[in-house]
Each structure stands twice: as structure tokens, then as C-alpha cells.
């Protein structure tokens, strides 16, 4: 009798996880989109620009690519054309609607579109320059080549519908009927246009966000002009965050806060014994920002003699430490800010005109608070939330809000922040700020 032999069981083939690459210079957006896609069981890779995307794609197997509406290092149209030639089976989606008819539509495109729309609705930065993704049926295929299913709705509402993906694998979205919801026209909100750190929906604030997105990925010097307390440093930080230098240092220096005799050494550094008290050498702020962004606040206060030395650095990228004969090559992106009308000062001779024209390649103006008082409730809520991180959260009553609205705000947004902080202290244990706690008399701008 032959012994019984257990038949061999063939191994269960492993199913490769779907992979997508998100290409954007905006790190925070990449992370949020990756979070959404991970929830849909995608393996997400990230790239800051086109060159990095090529390198990542060659080292991995991809099903799809989501590319931003601009790239910091390559032309978008050329990148899509070349990438499709190199990876013809990869589905390519672009935030600005750029699509090639010969690019195959993957069976999972609806999931990718859903993730993109979720992140557009939550606002980020670079993606808000793109046209709104389709939310209703169109006469022809949409910009991504996808036809949306029709559904009859009562007048005054629209339907956001997700059709079935390919038959290869059922999408988790297809099993979620809650995704098909009527949206009232009166409640439907447009895609947010402003950057998250720039609080306010007034046209002047939205224009700042637009200009920041346009210039952030470039190396172009930027000059930010605006009254004291209007948020110029916040704009500078947003420019750095959205740039390809976001992982490198952001170094800020207030040219008005440092004595003239020490400002040169602070900017350019010094060697040991270069002057009285220099017991050891020190790297300057410019050199400390190497590879990143240098923010020169209140540039209009810089002495004329030092402007000449700064001009040389802007022109050739080389600096010379105080007391040293050797030059040092430094790569920084310069952002300057001033509350002065710098063009007038350059014309009058109190600021070097040649330096002005090199710094003011791209201008951004921050408005005074009196120019966008409609944003006051948003700003109040923003600052109360910030102050509530270190103390019990408080709210403000209508009378106190009316008091704030009647003020002319000479100190701008910074003054508002100080007024609210003082009001929270004066309110003690009370959860509500009233007009009795609103005091404008002791604000230091």
C-alpha cells in the first residue's frame, strides 16, 4: 500500500499594492494628499519636482502620477510629454487640467480624483491655482477624460457622484453610498484661494496668496512692502514654505533692531580679533542661511555704507567676513521687507537705487488692517484660537466685536493680537470677552 502524500498547495500570489507619486513643491499639500490616498490603500511616493520624480519613477513601479500645476525645475507640458514617453503605462493627472489623449486612464482614476477634490476643498496652496474639478455632468468628457454619471435632482441642487472604477478591482468608494450627496447651491463653497497662514478673504489678501504661489518656486528676489504690523514676515515664511528650499534654513534679521556698528558683523560674520570684543570667529546670518532663504526685515533702515557691501553679495553671491581676506560663496534666496516707500527713498538718494532694483524684482504689498476690516471676525477667531492653546479658550460677545470694529487699527494686525491677549488677561476666569476688557491705550506696536 502506497503511503498517502499530501498534495502541495500552490503559493497564493501576492497582490502588489497600487502605487502613486505626488509631485509638488508644497510639502504640506503632498502630506495631506498622501494621507487621503493611504486611506484608500495606495502606496504613495512624494517628489518635490520633475527631476526627483524621474529618479523615483526609475527606482519603483508606479500605477499613476499626480503632478502639480507648476513644477519648480521643469516645464509642466514638457515634463508630462517626456514622462509619458518614458513610462507609457503610468496614468498621469495634472492639477491644472493638462492631460494627454494618449495617456491611458487607469482603472483607479476616480479614487485619485476623489482624493484631489478632498484636498482642494480643504485648501492648501499650489493646487488652488488649478481650475475646479468637475462636480456635475458635462456635455463632453471632463478635463481628465472621465464622464460623470447623470442623476436627476430637484431644482436648486447638484450631485457629486463617483462612478464605478475598472473591473479589475472594486474600489472602496463604490461601496460607500454616502459619497453621493446633494449639495445646495447656496451652501456650495468655492475652492479656497488663500494660503492657510494668511487669514482673510478680502480681495487684497487673496491677491497676496496668488502672488506668493506664482513666485515661491522661483529663485527671484522678493520685496514685501507694507505698514508695520501687517504680517510681512508671515508672507516671507509662506514664500519659503512653498519653495524648493523649504527644507533648508529660513534666517530672519531685523536691520532696524541691530546697532549700525554691529550689523555688518551680524550679516557677514567676523573672524577672531576683527574688532574689540571679538574673542572668537562667528558665522554671519547670510552664511547661516546657505541653501535656504534670507529674510531682511526693515531693509530700508540699513546704512548706505552697508548697502554697498550687500549689493556686491547680491550680484555675485560672495561675501567677506569682517577681518578676513578670503571670500565665501553662499547660495541664498533673498526676501526683503520694509514699511517705507522704498522706490521714493531710492529716487531721493537715501537708499541705493541699484540695490533697490535688484531686491524689488517681484513686489508684494501687505495691506493695513483698515483696508480689509471685513476680515476682522476671522482674525479675531484666529487669534483667540491661538491664545487658547496656552490658556482656557474664550469667546467674544457682540458688543466687544462692535468695539473692535469701530477702531481704526493704526498698529494693524499686530495691534489686534495684542488687544485680544490683554483682553483675555483682564477677563480672568470669565469665558467671554466683553467690551469692558477691550483696551486700546497700552498697545505697543
C-alpha positions, 0 to 999 in steps of 0.5 A: 500500500502506497503511503498517502502524500499530501498534495502541495498547495500552490503559493497564493500570489501576492497582490502588489499594492497600487502605487502613486507619486505626488509631485509638488513643491508644497510639502504640506499639500503632498502630506495631506494628499498622501494621507487621503490616498493611504486611506484608500490603500495606495502606496504613495511616493512624494517628489518635490519636482520633475527631476526627483520624480524621474529618479523615483519613477526609475527606482519603483513601479508606479500605477499613476502620477499626480503632478502639480500645476507648476513644477519648480525645475521643469516645464509642466507640458514638457515634463508630462510629454517626456514622462509619458514617453518614458513610462507609457503605462503610468496614468498621469493627472495634472492639477491644472487640467493638462492631460494627454489623449494618449495617456491611458486612464487607469482603472483607479482614476476616480479614487485619485480624483476623489482624493484631489477634490478632498484636498482642494476643498480643504485648501492648501496652496499650489493646487488652488491655482488649478481650475475646479474639478468637475462636480456635475455632468458635462456635455463632453468628457471632463478635463481628465477624460472621465464622464460623470454619471447623470442623476436627476435632482430637484431644482436648486441642487447638484450631485457629486457622484463617483462612478464605478472604477475598472473591473479589475478591482472594486474600489472602496468608494463604490461601496460607500453610498454616502459619497453621493450627496446633494449639495445646495447651491447656496451652501456650495463653497468655492475652492479656497484661494488663500494660503492657510497662514494668511487669514482673510478673504478680502480681495487684497489678501487673496491677491497676496496668496496668488502672488506668493504661489506664482513666485515661491518656486522661483529663485527671484528676489522678493520685496514685501512692502507694507505698514508695520504690523501687517504680517510681512514676515508671515508672507516671507515664511509662506514664500519659503514654505512653498519653495524648493528650499523649504527644507533648508534654513529660513534666517530672519534679521531685523536691520532696524533692531541691530546697532549700525556698528554691529550689523555688518558683523551680524550679516557677514560674520567676523573672524577672531580679533576683527574688532574689540570684543571679538574673542572668537570667529562667528558665522554671519546670518547670510552664511547661516542661511546657505541653501535656504532663504534670507529674510531682511526685515526693515531693509530700508533702515540699513546704512548706505555704507552697508548697502554697498557691501550687500549689493556686491553679495547680491550680484555675485553671491560672495561675501567677506567676513569682517577681518578676513581676506578670503571670500565665501560663496553662499547660495541664498534666496533673498526676501526683503521687507520694509514699511517705507516707500522704498522706490521714493527713498531710492529716487531721493538718494537715501537708499541705493537705487541699484540695490533697490532694483535688484531686491524689488524684482517681484513686489508684494504689498501687505495691506493695513488692517483698515483696508480689509476690516471685513476680515476682522471676525476671522482674525479675531477667531484666529487669534483667540484660537491661538491664545487658547492653546496656552490658556482656557479658550474664550469667546467674544460677545457682540458688543466687544466685536462692535468695539473692535470694529469701530477702531481704526487699527493704526498698529494693524494686525499686530495691534489686534493680537495684542488687544485680544491677549490683554483682553483675555488677561483682564477677563480672568476666569470669565469665558467671554470677552466683553467690551469692558476688557477691550483696551486700546491705550497700552498697545505697543506696536 
